[in-house]
């Protein structure tokens, strides 16, 4: 993107910048950090992030193991829970000296943002969670969208046939049969990952339970929920809204789990209304 630097002026920062393939717009305004979902990379924000470049210092990055990140920095032990990614996010904010961060996370990155804010609330001003799910598995009164058997089968399939699983799951995630180009893009993104890293990240994502972390969020939070969304159904968005004290919920009449690709104008509008509101 125009006006972005890759931060090669300082060795220590350069290591963090290379590790997470950081791109940052060249102004000194309030920072807005965009974090991509599972199997994706920062390019997935290309329809949304530019709308905020005039008013915010936009920061884009790839999680380790995704996109153009430094694959050699992937540590299976560190990333055996989402806290490992949250620690990376905190490091990025610290090394770039970002304060009052507006964090925008998609899907699993929503929970990564929640964990980072729980650890370091002083770094964050607001959170925007697009399609968050703290737990994918139904349990008693909680509806996560999947039975334990569904998730076990999903994990078995991706273990035995990751490429086949990717071809099957990506149209489900996009949820817009009339926009096959985005299913194809997502499939290609999934298939470009190191399969061992992709399998590991998927298991950490789909088997995790971060419901108890939601109550610790202190920043004003916007939850953007699509309807219908097979991956994170509306009951999940409502649950996240109930659990995060200072939160608001916007339901987009837009199908699928990736509205920043399939319906970016609605995402931009929801974000702008939230950012203009006073808390």
VENRA-V343247 format. One record per residue. N is the residue number from 1. RES is the residue in one small letter. SS is DSSP state (A for helix, B for strand, O for the rest). PHI is phi in whole degrees, 0 to 359 (999 if undefined). PSI is psi in whole degrees, -180 to 180 (999 if undefined). Layout:
n->N res->RES ss->SS phi->PHI psi->PSI
n->N res->RES ss->SS phi->PHI psi->PSI
This chain:
n->1 res->x ss->O phi->999 psi->149
n->2 res->x ss->O phi->292 psi->149
n->3 res->x ss->O phi->76 psi->10
n->4 res->x ss->B phi->257 psi->144
n->5 res->x ss->B phi->246 psi->160
n->6 res->x ss->O phi->252 psi->13
n->7 res->x ss->O phi->56 psi->60
n->8 res->x ss->O phi->255 psi->18
n->9 res->x ss->O phi->269 psi->-4
n->10 res->x ss->O phi->213 psi->128
n->11 res->x ss->A phi->302 psi->-45
n->12 res->x ss->A phi->294 psi->-46
n->13 res->x ss->A phi->296 psi->-37
n->14 res->x ss->A phi->299 psi->-35
n->15 res->x ss->A phi->296 psi->-45
n->16 res->x ss->A phi->295 psi->-43
n->17 res->x ss->A phi->297 psi->-41
n->18 res->x ss->A phi->288 psi->-40
n->19 res->x ss->A phi->303 psi->-45
n->20 res->x ss->O phi->251 psi->12
n->21 res->x ss->O phi->48 psi->53
n->22 res->x ss->O phi->286 psi->136
n->23 res->x ss->B phi->236 psi->136
n->24 res->x ss->B phi->221 psi->133
n->25 res->x ss->B phi->287 psi->150
n->26 res->x ss->O phi->266 psi->58
n->27 res->x ss->O phi->226 psi->172
n->28 res->x ss->O phi->251 psi->27
n->29 res->x ss->O phi->277 psi->-178
n->30 res->x ss->O phi->303 psi->132
n->31 res->x ss->B phi->283 psi->143
n->32 res->x ss->B phi->232 psi->114
n->33 res->x ss->B phi->255 psi->124
n->34 res->x ss->B phi->256 psi->131
n->35 res->x ss->B phi->236 psi->130
n->36 res->x ss->O phi->275 psi->165
n->37 res->x ss->O phi->273 psi->-176
n->38 res->x ss->O phi->302 psi->136
n->39 res->x ss->O phi->73 psi->5
n->40 res->x ss->O phi->250 psi->-171
n->41 res->x ss->O phi->210 psi->-178
n->42 res->x ss->A phi->298 psi->-23
n->43 res->x ss->A phi->298 psi->-21
n->44 res->x ss->A phi->295 psi->-15
n->45 res->x ss->A phi->266 psi->8
n->46 res->x ss->O phi->295 psi->-22
n->47 res->x ss->O phi->270 psi->-14
n->48 res->x ss->O phi->251 psi->-49
n->49 res->x ss->A phi->305 psi->-42
n->50 res->x ss->A phi->300 psi->-24
n->51 res->x ss->A phi->292 psi->-12
n->52 res->x ss->A phi->244 psi->3
n->53 res->x ss->O phi->292 psi->-26
n->54 res->x ss->O phi->284 psi->-35
n->55 res->x ss->O phi->257 psi->-13
n->56 res->x ss->O phi->224 psi->159
n->57 res->x ss->B phi->271 psi->102
n->58 res->x ss->B phi->277 psi->128
n->59 res->x ss->B phi->242 psi->127
n->60 res->x ss->B phi->240 psi->146
n->61 res->x ss->O phi->204 psi->166
n->62 res->x ss->O phi->248 psi->135
n->63 res->x ss->O phi->298 psi->148
n->64 res->x ss->O phi->301 psi->128
n->65 res->x ss->O phi->100 psi->-11
n->66 res->x ss->O phi->243 psi->158
n->67 res->x ss->O phi->53 psi->-132
n->68 res->x ss->O phi->257 psi->29
n->69 res->x ss->O phi->291 psi->170
n->70 res->x ss->O phi->279 psi->102
n->71 res->x ss->A phi->299 psi->-30
n->72 res->x ss->A phi->291 psi->-15
n->73 res->x ss->A phi->276 psi->-2
n->74 res->x ss->O phi->285 psi->124
n->75 res->x ss->O phi->238 psi->114
n->76 res->x ss->O phi->300 psi->-33
n->77 res->x ss->O phi->289 psi->-48
n->78 res->x ss->A phi->302 psi->-43
n->79 res->x ss->A phi->264 psi->25
n->80 res->x ss->A phi->280 psi->-6
n->81 res->x ss->O phi->218 psi->162
n->82 res->x ss->O phi->292 psi->-15
n->83 res->x ss->A phi->299 psi->-32
n->84 res->x ss->A phi->300 psi->-41
n->85 res->x ss->A phi->288 psi->-36
n->86 res->x ss->A phi->297 psi->-38
n->87 res->x ss->A phi->296 psi->-38
n->88 res->x ss->A phi->298 psi->-43
n->89 res->x ss->A phi->299 psi->-43
n->90 res->x ss->A phi->298 psi->-43
n->91 res->x ss->A phi->300 psi->-43
n->92 res->x ss->A phi->300 psi->-46
n->93 res->x ss->A phi->298 psi->-41
n->94 res->x ss->A phi->291 psi->-47
n->95 res->x ss->A phi->291 psi->-28
n->96 res->x ss->O phi->268 psi->2
n->97 res->x ss->O phi->56 psi->45
n->98 res->x ss->O phi->272 psi->133
n->99 res->x ss->O phi->228 psi->160
n->100 res->x ss->O phi->52 psi->47
n->101 res->x ss->B phi->287 psi->133
n->102 res->x ss->B phi->268 psi->113
n->103 res->x ss->B phi->259 psi->129
n->104 res->x ss->B phi->240 psi->112
n->105 res->x ss->B phi->239 psi->141
n->106 res->x ss->B phi->255 psi->132
n->107 res->x ss->O phi->57 psi->-119
n->108 res->x ss->A phi->299 psi->-29
n->109 res->x ss->A phi->291 psi->-21
n->110 res->x ss->A phi->301 psi->-45
n->111 res->x ss->A phi->287 psi->-34
n->112 res->x ss->A phi->301 psi->-42
n->113 res->x ss->A phi->295 psi->-40
n->114 res->x ss->A phi->301 psi->-45
n->115 res->x ss->A phi->293 psi->-39
n->116 res->x ss->A phi->294 psi->-42
n->117 res->x ss->A phi->292 psi->-35
n->118 res->x ss->A phi->296 psi->-40
n->119 res->x ss->A phi->286 psi->-40
n->120 res->x ss->O phi->223 psi->69
n->121 res->x ss->A phi->299 psi->-23
n->122 res->x ss->A phi->295 psi->-20
n->123 res->x ss->A phi->276 psi->-19
n->124 res->x ss->B phi->247 psi->144
n->125 res->x ss->B phi->255 psi->-47
n->126 res->x ss->B phi->212 psi->154
n->127 res->x ss->B phi->240 psi->141
n->128 res->x ss->B phi->236 psi->120
n->129 res->x ss->B phi->247 psi->113
n->130 res->x ss->B phi->260 psi->111
n->131 res->x ss->O phi->63 psi->45
n->132 res->x ss->O phi->288 psi->149
n->133 res->x ss->O phi->215 psi->114
n->134 res->x ss->O phi->282 psi->-17
n->135 res->x ss->B phi->198 psi->124
n->136 res->x ss->O phi->274 psi->-12
n->137 res->x ss->B phi->259 psi->129
n->138 res->x ss->O phi->298 psi->139
n->139 res->x ss->B phi->207 psi->115
n->140 res->x ss->O phi->53 psi->-118
n->141 res->x ss->O phi->276 psi->-9
n->142 res->x ss->B phi->274 psi->129
n->143 res->x ss->O phi->253 psi->110
n->144 res->x ss->O phi->262 psi->-13
n->145 res->x ss->O phi->109 psi->-17
n->146 res->x ss->B phi->224 psi->144
n->147 res->x ss->O phi->282 psi->164
n->148 res->x ss->A phi->301 psi->-38
n->149 res->x ss->A phi->297 psi->-42
n->150 res->x ss->A phi->304 psi->-48
n->151 res->x ss->A phi->291 psi->-40
n->152 res->x ss->A phi->300 psi->-42
n->153 res->x ss->A phi->293 psi->-40
n->154 res->x ss->A phi->300 psi->-46
n->155 res->x ss->A phi->295 psi->-42
n->156 res->x ss->A phi->300 psi->-43
n->157 res->x ss->A phi->294 psi->-45
n->158 res->x ss->A phi->290 psi->-28
n->159 res->x ss->A phi->293 psi->-42
n->160 res->x ss->A phi->270 psi->-27
n->161 res->x ss->O phi->208 psi->75
n->162 res->x ss->A phi->298 psi->-43
n->163 res->x ss->A phi->293 psi->-42
n->164 res->x ss->A phi->296 psi->-43
n->165 res->x ss->A phi->300 psi->-43
n->166 res->x ss->A phi->299 psi->-43
n->167 res->x ss->A phi->296 psi->-35
n->168 res->x ss->A phi->284 psi->-44
n->169 res->x ss->A phi->279 psi->-29
n->170 res->x ss->A phi->295 psi->-41
n->171 res->x ss->A phi->295 psi->-31
n->172 res->x ss->A phi->294 psi->-43
n->173 res->x ss->A phi->295 psi->-45
n->174 res->x ss->A phi->292 psi->-43
n->175 res->x ss->O phi->67 psi->19
n->176 res->x ss->O phi->230 psi->86
n->177 res->x ss->O phi->302 psi->-24
n->178 res->x ss->O phi->279 psi->-3
n->179 res->x ss->O phi->235 psi->64
n->180 res->x ss->A phi->296 psi->-21
n->181 res->x ss->A phi->297 psi->-31
n->182 res->x ss->A phi->282 psi->-34
n->183 res->x ss->A phi->298 psi->-41
n->184 res->x ss->A phi->294 psi->-42
n->185 res->x ss->A phi->299 psi->-45
n->186 res->x ss->A phi->294 psi->-41
n->187 res->x ss->A phi->300 psi->-45
n->188 res->x ss->A phi->297 psi->-37
n->189 res->x ss->A phi->294 psi->-45
n->190 res->x ss->A phi->302 psi->-46
n->191 res->x ss->A phi->285 psi->-14
n->192 res->x ss->A phi->277 psi->-12
n->193 res->x ss->O phi->284 psi->151
n->194 res->x ss->O phi->301 psi->122
n->195 res->x ss->A phi->302 psi->-35
n->196 res->x ss->A phi->292 psi->-40
n->197 res->x ss->A phi->293 psi->-43
n->198 res->x ss->A phi->299 psi->-43
n->199 res->x ss->A phi->296 psi->-43
n->200 res->x ss->A phi->296 psi->-47
n->201 res->x ss->A phi->297 psi->-38
n->202 res->x ss->A phi->297 psi->-44
n->203 res->x ss->A phi->295 psi->-42
n->204 res->x ss->A phi->298 psi->-39
n->205 res->x ss->A phi->292 psi->-54
n->206 res->x ss->A phi->279 psi->-21
n->207 res->x ss->A phi->261 psi->-4
n->208 res->x ss->O phi->284 psi->159
n->209 res->x ss->B phi->220 psi->104
n->210 res->x ss->O phi->245 psi->26
n->211 res->x ss->A phi->299 psi->-37
n->212 res->x ss->A phi->289 psi->-18
n->213 res->x ss->A phi->282 psi->-21
n->214 res->x ss->A phi->298 psi->-38
n->215 res->x ss->A phi->295 psi->-17
n->216 res->x ss->A phi->276 psi->-9
n->217 res->x ss->O phi->290 psi->127
n->218 res->x ss->O phi->251 psi->-18
n->219 res->x ss->O phi->284 psi->148
n->220 res->x ss->B phi->305 psi->135
n->221 res->x ss->B phi->227 psi->135
n->222 res->x ss->B phi->252 psi->129
n->223 res->x ss->B phi->253 psi->122
n->224 res->x ss->B phi->255 psi->116
n->225 res->x ss->B phi->243 psi->128
n->226 res->x ss->B phi->273 psi->155
n->227 res->x ss->O phi->213 psi->122
n->228 res->x ss->O phi->278 psi->151
n->229 res->x ss->O phi->223 psi->110
n->230 res->x ss->O phi->292 psi->-35
n->231 res->x ss->O phi->287 psi->-44
n->232 res->x ss->O phi->227 psi->87
n->233 res->x ss->O phi->296 psi->167
n->234 res->x ss->A phi->300 psi->-31
n->235 res->x ss->A phi->299 psi->-30
n->236 res->x ss->A phi->290 psi->-46
n->237 res->x ss->A phi->300 psi->-42
n->238 res->x ss->A phi->295 psi->-38
n->239 res->x ss->A phi->297 psi->-47
n->240 res->x ss->A phi->300 psi->-42
n->241 res->x ss->A phi->298 psi->-42
n->242 res->x ss->A phi->294 psi->-33
n->243 res->x ss->A phi->274 psi->-30
n->244 res->x ss->O phi->271 psi->119
n->245 res->x ss->O phi->304 psi->-54
n->246 res->x ss->O phi->256 psi->65
n->247 res->x ss->B phi->233 psi->156
n->248 res->x ss->B phi->231 psi->152
n->249 res->x ss->B phi->240 psi->128
n->250 res->x ss->B phi->244 psi->124
n->251 res->x ss->B phi->258 psi->118
n->252 res->x ss->B phi->272 psi->131
n->253 res->x ss->O phi->281 psi->69
n->254 res->x ss->O phi->213 psi->126
n->255 res->x ss->O phi->282 psi->159
n->256 res->x ss->O phi->98 psi->-176
n->257 res->x ss->O phi->242 psi->3
n->258 res->x ss->O phi->229 psi->64
n->259 res->x ss->A phi->295 psi->-23
n->260 res->x ss->A phi->293 psi->-18
n->261 res->x ss->A phi->265 psi->-48
n->262 res->x ss->A phi->270 psi->-20
n->263 res->x ss->O phi->211 psi->56
n->264 res->x ss->A phi->297 psi->-30
n->265 res->x ss->A phi->298 psi->-40
n->266 res->x ss->A phi->294 psi->-37
n->267 res->x ss->A phi->295 psi->-46
n->268 res->x ss->A phi->300 psi->-46
n->269 res->x ss->A phi->297 psi->-44
n->270 res->x ss->A phi->298 psi->-42
n->271 res->x ss->A phi->297 psi->-46
n->272 res->x ss->A phi->294 psi->-40
n->273 res->x ss->A phi->298 psi->-45
n->274 res->x ss->A phi->297 psi->-43
n->275 res->x ss->A phi->289 psi->-26
n->276 res->x ss->A phi->280 psi->-21
n->277 res->x ss->O phi->287 psi->150
n->278 res->x ss->O phi->258 psi->138
n->279 res->x ss->O phi->241 psi->999
